[in-house]
Amino acid sequence: MKIFSRNELFSFKQIVIALIMLVSGGVGCLTTSFSTVDAATYGTIPELDEKEDSQEAQMLNDLGTNGIKLNASQSSIDNINSPSIMQMLQLQLQQKDDLKRIEAYHAKQRSERHLSRRAVGNADVSSWDEFVSAASDPNIDTINLKTDLQADSSATIDSDKIINFNGFKLSVNITANTKKTVTIASGNVKLVSPTVENKPPKVKTSTPSAFTFQGGSLTVTGNAQISGDFFSSTNTPGDLTFQDATAYFYNDICPWDYLGGKGDGSIISMTGSSAGSIKILNSTINDNSYGFIFFSGVPHKSMLIDDNSKITSTQPDVNATDSLYYFVATPQDHRVDGAGVELTIKGHSAVTINKAPTYDICAPIKLFGGGTKISLSEGSDLDVTNPAWRRNC
């Protein structure tokens, strides 16, 4: 049991000392194709002048301003009907028509190029196949959902992506016995106001996480609604950040395999032989689950709550009690040096936990492993309550 000294700054409200247990030593990809020049319409067209105001436009302006230029032998208007004057008139009129035709084509080409510049890297997706295509396309950096999507296969992201949900929902495993996931293989991925459903109704068994992690990072921002297992990394350095987010999580599946150390049934899990970190920055998190965050494996994992963040962690059935309800936990056999968890609460942040486990001295925070540490800075709060403590522990 780890004992806190007086110089460690804690403001525990209504806290039962046994509630915190620390054991040491142990898409359709959007592509823009330029239109083929219609020779019948435009004829032979010179190369596009890259400047916005083309030379053809300036030449047309000169023709309109200066009119027909006569040489010295044709300076008299009396000679207007001479063959040479008429030929020159025809030539200049033809030149003017040619310039108009060229300018019309170049204007069209500049317009298409402008649209192309605006469109490159963006994909509006209205089907799961389009999402899968855009996710794997390194030329697409922004995916915009245009309707609710239901996964009928897995998808892989291996480059930087911003996914704008635009009020729509991504459903991953909403029928029994499905094993779909979105894998972040590499790249920095940002979810903007995501709504993610990853739980079959009335099924009490865990499903794969909606997002599995192999490399890069995942950031959640905006208003988020998440049901079921959300994020997992195994033997990879998981990097998950909530930045300027207001997120609600729900999962009514109990994390039965807590002792086994897999983290199934938890909303967020980082397991295996790589470090991992969770950062909650200037965000409000409402966790309504039986198991929120699960860590296991060497080296140690870390969780930072900073920048005036607020976290409330409760359980779906407030009257339920069982062995393995937790806000953050590691396996019971995690008695290994370097396998500890660093939980830091700072920047006037507040964490309020109300869960009712009955196993291992009834602690909603269960952290085993050498190097485990909880740091609470001045002005921040950690409030832990177990309503079942006196009845069952």
C-alpha positions as CSV (number, residue, x, y, z in Angstrom):
1,M,0.0,0.0,0.0
2,K,1.4,3.3,-1.0
3,I,1.3,6.0,1.8
4,F,1.1,9.7,0.8
5,S,3.1,12.2,2.8
6,R,1.7,15.5,4.0
7,N,3.6,17.5,1.4
8,E,1.6,15.8,-1.4
9,L,-1.2,18.1,-2.3
10,F,-4.6,16.3,-2.4
11,S,-8.1,17.6,-2.0
12,F,-10.1,14.4,-1.6
13,K,-13.7,15.0,-0.9
14,Q,-15.7,12.3,0.9
15,I,-12.9,9.8,0.0
16,V,-12.6,6.4,1.5
17,I,-8.9,5.8,1.9
18,A,-9.2,2.2,0.5
19,L,-10.7,3.4,-2.7
20,I,-7.3,4.0,-4.3
21,M,-5.0,1.0,-4.3
22,L,-1.4,1.3,-5.4
23,V,0.7,-1.8,-5.3
24,S,4.5,-1.3,-5.9
25,G,7.0,-3.9,-6.9
26,G,4.8,-6.0,-8.4
27,V,-14.3,7.0,-49.8
28,G,-15.0,7.5,-52.5
29,C,-11.8,9.2,-53.0
30,L,-12.6,12.6,-54.5
31,T,-10.3,13.2,-57.5
32,T,-10.6,16.0,-59.9
33,S,-9.7,15.3,-63.6
34,F,-9.3,18.1,-66.0
35,S,-11.7,18.2,-68.9
36,T,-10.2,17.1,-72.3
37,V,-10.0,20.0,-74.6
38,D,-12.7,19.9,-77.2
39,A,-10.9,20.9,-80.4
40,A,-14.1,21.4,-82.3
41,T,-15.1,24.0,-79.7
42,Y,-11.8,25.7,-79.0
43,G,-9.5,24.8,-81.9
44,T,-5.8,24.7,-81.3
45,I,-5.2,26.4,-78.0
46,P,-1.8,27.9,-76.9
47,E,-0.4,27.0,-73.5
48,L,-2.2,28.5,-70.5
49,D,-0.7,31.7,-69.2
50,E,-0.3,31.0,-65.5
51,K,-1.0,34.6,-64.5
52,E,-4.6,35.2,-63.4
53,D,-4.8,38.2,-65.9
54,S,-3.8,36.6,-69.2
55,Q,-1.9,38.2,-72.0
56,E,-4.9,37.5,-74.3
57,A,-7.2,39.6,-72.1
58,Q,-4.7,42.5,-72.2
59,M,-4.5,42.2,-76.0
60,L,-8.2,42.2,-76.3
61,N,-8.3,45.3,-74.2
62,D,-5.7,46.9,-76.5
63,L,-7.7,46.1,-79.6
64,G,-10.9,47.5,-78.1
65,T,-9.2,50.7,-76.9
66,N,-6.9,51.5,-79.8
67,G,-9.0,50.2,-82.7
68,I,-7.4,49.6,-86.1
69,K,-3.9,50.9,-86.6
70,L,-3.0,52.3,-90.0
71,N,0.4,52.6,-91.4
72,A,1.6,55.8,-93.1
73,S,0.5,54.9,-96.6
74,Q,-3.0,54.1,-95.2
75,S,-3.4,57.0,-92.9
76,S,-6.3,58.6,-94.8
77,I,-9.8,57.4,-94.1
78,D,-10.4,58.0,-97.8
79,N,-8.5,54.8,-98.4
80,I,-10.8,52.7,-96.2
81,N,-12.2,50.8,-99.1
82,S,-8.8,49.8,-100.5
83,P,-8.1,46.0,-100.6
84,S,-5.2,46.4,-98.2
85,I,-7.4,48.1,-95.6
86,M,-10.1,45.5,-95.9
87,Q,-7.6,42.7,-95.6
88,M,-6.1,44.3,-92.5
89,L,-9.6,44.7,-91.0
90,Q,-10.4,41.1,-91.6
91,L,-7.1,40.0,-90.1
92,Q,-7.6,42.1,-87.0
93,L,-11.2,40.9,-86.6
94,Q,-10.0,37.4,-86.9
95,Q,-7.3,38.1,-84.4
96,K,-9.9,39.5,-82.0
97,D,-12.1,36.4,-82.4
98,D,-9.1,34.1,-81.9
99,L,-8.2,36.0,-78.7
100,K,-11.7,35.7,-77.4
101,R,-11.7,32.0,-78.1
102,I,-8.4,31.5,-76.4
103,E,-9.3,33.6,-73.4
104,A,-12.6,31.7,-73.0
105,Y,-10.7,28.4,-72.9
106,H,-8.0,29.8,-70.5
107,A,-10.7,31.2,-68.2
108,K,-12.4,27.8,-68.1
109,Q,-9.0,26.1,-67.4
110,R,-8.2,28.6,-64.6
111,S,-11.6,28.0,-63.1
112,E,-11.1,24.2,-63.2
113,R,-7.6,24.6,-61.7
114,H,-9.0,26.8,-58.9
115,L,-11.6,24.1,-58.1
116,S,-8.9,21.5,-58.2
117,R,-6.8,23.3,-55.8
118,R,-9.7,23.6,-53.4
119,A,-10.7,20.0,-53.8
120,V,-7.3,18.3,-53.6
121,G,-7.1,16.5,-50.3
122,N,-10.8,16.5,-49.5
123,A,-13.3,13.7,-49.9
124,D,-17.0,13.8,-49.3
125,V,-18.1,10.3,-48.5
126,S,-21.7,8.9,-48.6
127,S,-20.9,5.2,-48.4
128,W,-18.7,2.8,-46.5
129,D,-16.7,1.9,-49.6
130,E,-16.0,5.6,-50.2
131,F,-14.8,6.0,-46.6
132,V,-12.5,3.0,-46.9
133,S,-11.0,4.3,-50.1
134,A,-10.5,7.8,-48.7
135,A,-9.0,6.5,-45.5
136,S,-6.3,4.6,-47.4
137,D,-5.6,7.4,-49.9
138,P,-2.5,9.4,-48.9
139,N,-3.6,12.3,-51.1
140,I,-6.7,12.8,-49.0
141,D,-6.2,14.7,-45.8
142,T,-9.8,15.6,-44.9
143,I,-12.8,13.2,-45.0
144,N,-16.3,14.7,-44.7
145,L,-19.2,12.5,-43.8
146,K,-22.3,13.3,-45.7
147,T,-24.5,10.6,-44.2
148,D,-24.6,7.9,-41.5
149,L,-22.2,5.1,-42.3
150,Q,-22.2,1.5,-41.3
151,A,-19.0,-0.6,-41.6
152,D,-19.3,-3.8,-43.5
153,S,-15.5,-4.3,-43.6
154,S,-12.5,-2.9,-41.7
155,A,-10.6,0.2,-42.8
156,T,-7.0,1.4,-42.5
157,I,-5.6,4.9,-42.1
158,D,-1.9,5.3,-42.8
159,S,-1.5,9.1,-43.3
160,D,-2.6,12.3,-41.6
161,K,-6.4,12.6,-41.7
162,I,-9.1,14.9,-40.4
163,I,-12.5,13.3,-40.2
164,N,-15.4,15.7,-40.0
165,F,-18.5,13.9,-38.8
166,N,-20.8,16.8,-39.5
167,G,-23.5,15.4,-37.2
168,F,-23.5,12.0,-38.8
169,K,-22.8,8.6,-37.1
170,L,-20.3,5.9,-37.8
171,S,-21.6,2.4,-36.8
172,V,-18.9,-0.3,-36.6
173,N,-20.0,-3.5,-34.8
174,I,-23.8,-3.1,-34.3
175,T,-24.7,-6.7,-35.0
176,A,-23.6,-9.8,-33.0
177,N,-20.3,-11.6,-33.9
178,T,-18.9,-8.9,-36.2
179,K,-15.2,-8.0,-36.0
180,K,-14.8,-4.7,-37.8
181,T,-12.4,-1.9,-36.8
182,V,-10.7,1.2,-38.2
183,T,-7.0,0.7,-37.8
184,I,-4.7,3.7,-37.4
185,A,-1.5,2.3,-39.0
186,S,0.4,5.6,-39.0
187,G,-0.3,9.3,-39.3
188,N,-1.9,11.9,-37.0
189,V,-5.7,11.4,-37.1
190,K,-8.2,13.9,-35.8
191,L,-11.9,13.1,-35.2
192,V,-14.0,16.3,-35.2
193,S,-17.3,15.9,-33.2
194,P,-17.5,12.1,-33.7
195,T,-20.6,10.0,-33.1
196,V,-19.4,6.3,-33.0
197,E,-21.6,3.3,-32.2
198,N,-19.7,0.1,-31.6
199,K,-22.0,-2.1,-29.6
200,P,-24.7,-4.6,-30.6
201,P,-27.9,-4.0,-28.7
202,K,-28.7,-6.4,-25.9
203,V,-25.4,-8.2,-26.3
204,K,-23.2,-8.5,-23.2
205,T,-20.0,-9.6,-24.9
206,S,-17.2,-7.3,-25.9
207,T,-16.5,-6.3,-29.6
208,P,-13.2,-5.1,-31.1
209,S,-12.6,-1.4,-30.5
210,A,-13.9,1.0,-33.1
211,F,-10.4,2.3,-33.5
212,T,-7.3,0.1,-33.1
213,F,-3.9,1.7,-33.0
214,Q,-0.6,0.7,-34.6
215,G,1.2,4.1,-34.9
216,G,0.8,7.9,-35.1
217,S,-1.8,9.5,-32.9
218,L,-5.5,10.0,-32.5
219,T,-7.0,13.3,-31.3
220,V,-10.7,13.8,-30.5
221,T,-12.1,17.3,-30.5
222,G,-15.6,18.9,-30.5
223,N,-18.7,17.2,-29.2
224,A,-18.3,13.4,-29.1
225,Q,-20.8,10.6,-28.5
226,I,-19.2,7.2,-28.1
227,S,-20.8,3.9,-27.3
228,G,-18.9,0.6,-26.8
229,D,-15.2,-0.1,-27.0
230,F,-13.6,3.0,-28.5
231,F,-9.8,2.7,-28.7
232,S,-7.2,0.0,-28.1
233,S,-3.5,-0.5,-28.7
234,T,-1.5,-3.6,-28.2
235,N,2.3,-3.7,-28.3
236,T,2.2,-0.3,-29.9
237,P,2.9,3.2,-28.3
238,G,-0.7,4.3,-28.1
239,D,-1.2,8.1,-28.2
240,L,-4.7,9.3,-27.5
241,T,-5.6,13.0,-26.9
242,F,-8.9,14.8,-26.1
243,Q,-8.3,18.4,-26.9
244,D,-11.1,21.0,-26.4
245,A,-13.6,18.2,-26.4
246,T,-16.9,17.5,-24.7
247,A,-17.2,13.7,-24.8
248,Y,-19.9,11.3,-23.6
249,F,-19.0,7.6,-23.3
250,Y,-21.4,4.7,-22.7
251,N,-20.8,1.0,-22.4
252,D,-23.0,-1.4,-20.4
253,I,-20.6,-4.4,-20.9
254,C,-18.7,-5.5,-17.8
255,P,-15.0,-6.0,-18.3
256,W,-14.9,-9.6,-17.2
257,D,-11.3,-10.3,-18.2
258,Y,-9.8,-7.8,-15.9
259,L,-7.5,-10.4,-14.3
260,G,-6.4,-11.7,-17.7
261,G,-5.0,-8.3,-18.6
262,K,-6.5,-7.9,-22.1
263,G,-8.8,-4.9,-21.3
264,D,-11.8,-6.3,-23.3
265,G,-14.9,-4.5,-22.3
266,S,-13.1,-1.2,-21.4
267,I,-13.7,1.9,-23.4
268,I,-10.0,2.6,-23.8
269,S,-7.2,0.1,-23.4
270,M,-3.4,0.2,-23.9
271,T,-1.7,-3.1,-23.4
272,G,1.5,-4.9,-24.2
273,S,5.2,-4.1,-24.5
274,S,5.1,-0.4,-25.6
275,A,4.5,2.8,-23.6
276,G,1.2,4.6,-24.1
277,S,-0.3,7.9,-23.1
278,I,-3.7,9.5,-22.7
279,K,-4.0,13.3,-22.5
280,I,-7.2,15.1,-21.6
281,L,-6.7,18.8,-22.2
282,N,-9.3,21.5,-21.7
283,S,-12.0,18.9,-22.1
284,T,-15.1,17.7,-20.4
285,I,-15.5,13.9,-20.2
286,N,-18.6,12.0,-19.0
287,D,-17.8,8.3,-18.6
288,N,-20.8,6.0,-18.0
289,S,-19.3,2.6,-18.1
290,Y,-18.2,-0.3,-15.8
291,G,-14.6,0.0,-17.1
292,F,-13.2,3.2,-18.6
293,I,-9.4,3.0,-19.0
294,F,-7.3,-0.2,-18.8
295,F,-3.4,-0.3,-18.9
296,S,-1.1,-3.2,-18.8
297,G,2.5,-4.1,-19.8
298,V,6.0,-2.7,-19.6
299,P,7.0,0.0,-20.1
300,H,4.8,2.2,-18.0
301,K,1.8,4.1,-19.3
302,S,0.7,7.7,-18.4
303,M,-2.5,9.7,-18.1
304,L,-2.5,13.5,-18.0
305,I,-5.6,15.5,-17.1
306,D,-4.8,19.2,-17.5
307,D,-6.1,22.7,-18.6
308,N,-9.2,22.9,-16.4
309,S,-10.6,19.6,-17.6
310,K,-13.6,18.0,-15.9
311,I,-14.2,14.2,-15.7
312,T,-17.2,12.5,-14.3
313,S,-17.0,8.7,-14.1
314,T,-20.1,6.7,-13.2
315,Q,-21.7,3.4,-14.1
316,P,-24.9,2.6,-16.2
317,D,-26.7,0.9,-13.3
318,V,-26.1,2.9,-10.2
319,N,-27.4,0.1,-8.0
320,A,-25.2,-2.6,-9.5
321,T,-22.2,-4.0,-7.7
322,D,-19.6,-6.4,-9.0
323,S,-16.0,-7.3,-8.8
324,L,-14.5,-5.3,-11.6
325,Y,-15.8,-1.8,-12.0
326,Y,-13.1,0.9,-12.5
327,F,-12.2,4.3,-13.7
328,V,-8.6,3.3,-14.4
329,A,-7.0,-0.1,-13.7
330,T,-4.1,-2.5,-14.4
331,P,-4.1,-6.3,-14.0
332,Q,-3.8,-7.7,-10.5
333,D,-0.6,-9.5,-11.4
334,H,1.1,-6.4,-12.7
335,R,3.8,-6.6,-9.9
336,V,6.6,-5.7,-12.3
337,D,9.1,-2.9,-12.1
338,G,8.6,-0.3,-14.8
339,A,5.0,-1.4,-15.4
340,G,3.4,1.3,-13.3
341,V,1.0,4.0,-14.3
342,E,1.6,7.8,-13.8
343,L,-1.7,9.6,-13.3
344,T,-1.3,13.3,-13.2
345,I,-4.2,15.8,-12.5
346,K,-3.2,19.4,-12.8
347,G,-4.2,22.8,-14.1
348,H,-7.3,23.2,-11.9
349,S,-8.8,20.0,-13.3
350,A,-11.3,17.9,-11.4
351,V,-12.1,14.2,-11.5
352,T,-15.2,12.8,-9.8
353,I,-15.6,9.0,-9.7
354,N,-18.6,7.0,-8.4
355,K,-18.4,3.3,-9.1
356,A,-19.2,0.3,-7.0
357,P,-16.6,-2.5,-7.3
358,T,-16.4,-5.3,-4.7
359,Y,-13.0,-6.8,-5.5
360,D,-9.5,-5.9,-4.3
361,I,-10.6,-3.7,-1.4
362,C,-13.3,-2.1,-3.6
363,A,-11.1,0.4,-5.4
364,P,-12.4,2.2,-8.6
365,I,-8.7,3.2,-9.1
366,K,-6.7,-0.1,-9.3
367,L,-3.1,0.5,-10.2
368,F,-0.4,-2.2,-9.7
369,G,3.2,-2.1,-10.8
370,G,6.5,-0.6,-9.9
371,G,6.7,3.1,-10.4
372,T,3.0,3.7,-10.0
373,K,2.3,7.3,-9.0
374,I,-0.6,9.7,-8.6
375,S,0.1,13.4,-8.7
376,L,-2.4,16.0,-7.9
377,S,-1.5,19.7,-8.2
378,E,-2.8,22.5,-6.0
379,G,-6.2,23.7,-7.2
380,S,-7.2,20.3,-8.7
381,D,-9.6,17.8,-7.2
382,L,-9.9,14.0,-7.1
383,D,-13.2,12.8,-5.5
384,V,-13.7,9.0,-5.3
385,T,-16.8,7.3,-4.0
386,N,-17.8,3.7,-3.8
387,P,-21.4,3.4,-2.5
388,A,-20.9,-0.4,-2.0
389,W,-17.8,-0.1,0.1
390,R,-19.5,-0.5,3.5
391,R,-21.9,-3.2,2.4
392,N,-19.6,-5.5,0.5
393,C,-15.9,-4.8,1.2
